[in-house]
């Protein structure tokens, strides 16, 4: 067998050992917990207003706040920015809304 198949075999063995709780070469990346409800409450907005302001569906926000789903991608970036500086994001969104016909 070639080098590629040896690496695949080693990777599969690591995965099996990881599943069994044995020491292995697996590096597990866990995303940080994002407290979406706390971020929304920091803005002083209701769920409906928060969703309307940032273009998030109400169902999605509720799933995030209940911990049933986790924000990913651009939504995660937006939430992190809102968490750090909600006023700036709200002002930017309001400015954009004014310039849109």
MOWO-V775603 format. One record per residue. N is the residue number from 1. RES is the residue in one small letter. PHI is phi in whole degrees, -180 to 180 (* if undefined). OMEGA is omega in radians with two decimals (* if undefined). Layout:
N;RES;PHI;OMEGA / N;RES;PHI;OMEGA
This chain:
1;x;*;-3.10 / 2;x;-89;-3.11 / 3;x;-61;-3.11 / 4;x;-62;-3.12 / 5;x;-68;3.07 / 6;x;-64;3.13 / 7;x;-68;3.10 / 8;x;-64;3.12 / 9;x;-61;3.14 / 10;x;-63;3.12 / 11;x;-65;3.10 / 12;x;-65;3.12 / 13;x;-65;3.07 / 14;x;-60;-3.13 / 15;x;-63;3.11 / 16;x;-64;3.12 / 17;x;-64;3.12 / 18;x;-62;3.14 / 19;x;-60;-3.13 / 20;x;-85;3.14 / 21;x;82;3.13 / 22;x;-86;3.09 / 23;x;-62;-3.08 / 24;x;-158;-3.12 / 25;x;-95;-3.11 / 26;x;-74;3.04 / 27;x;-106;-3.08 / 28;x;-97;3.13 / 29;x;-106;3.14 / 30;x;-113;3.11 / 31;x;-67;3.09 / 32;x;-66;3.08 / 33;x;-70;3.10 / 34;x;-115;3.14 / 35;x;-87;-3.04 / 36;x;-62;-3.14 / 37;x;-62;3.13 / 38;x;-64;3.12 / 39;x;-65;3.13 / 40;x;-63;-3.14 / 41;x;-64;3.09 / 42;x;-61;3.12 / 43;x;-80;-3.10 / 44;x;78;-3.09 / 45;x;-99;2.98 / 46;x;-73;3.09 / 47;x;-59;-3.10 / 48;x;-63;-3.11 / 49;x;-68;3.12 / 50;x;-59;-3.14 / 51;x;-64;-3.14 / 52;x;-65;-3.11 / 53;x;-69;-3.01 / 54;x;-107;3.06 / 55;x;70;3.14 / 56;x;-112;3.11 / 57;x;-73;-3.11 / 58;x;-61;3.13 / 59;x;-62;3.13 / 60;x;-64;3.13 / 61;x;-59;3.14 / 62;x;-64;3.08 / 63;x;-62;3.10 / 64;x;-63;-3.08 / 65;x;-66;3.13 / 66;x;-85;-3.14 / 67;x;78;3.13 / 68;x;-79;3.08 / 69;x;-138;3.14 / 70;x;-124;3.10 / 71;x;-64;3.14 / 72;x;-135;3.00 / 73;x;56;-3.06 / 74;x;-64;3.12 / 75;x;-62;3.12 / 76;x;-65;3.11 / 77;x;-62;3.13 / 78;x;-58;-3.13 / 79;x;-63;3.12 / 80;x;-66;3.12 / 81;x;-69;3.09 / 82;x;-60;3.12 / 83;x;-63;-3.09 / 84;x;-77;-3.08 / 85;x;-150;-3.07 / 86;x;-60;-3.10 / 87;x;-60;-3.13 / 88;x;-64;-3.13 / 89;x;-68;3.14 / 90;x;-62;3.10 / 91;x;-64;3.13 / 92;x;-65;3.13 / 93;x;-66;-3.14 / 94;x;-65;3.13 / 95;x;-64;3.12 / 96;x;-64;-3.12 / 97;x;-64;3.13 / 98;x;-67;-3.06 / 99;x;-87;3.13 / 100;x;-88;-3.13 / 101;x;-69;*
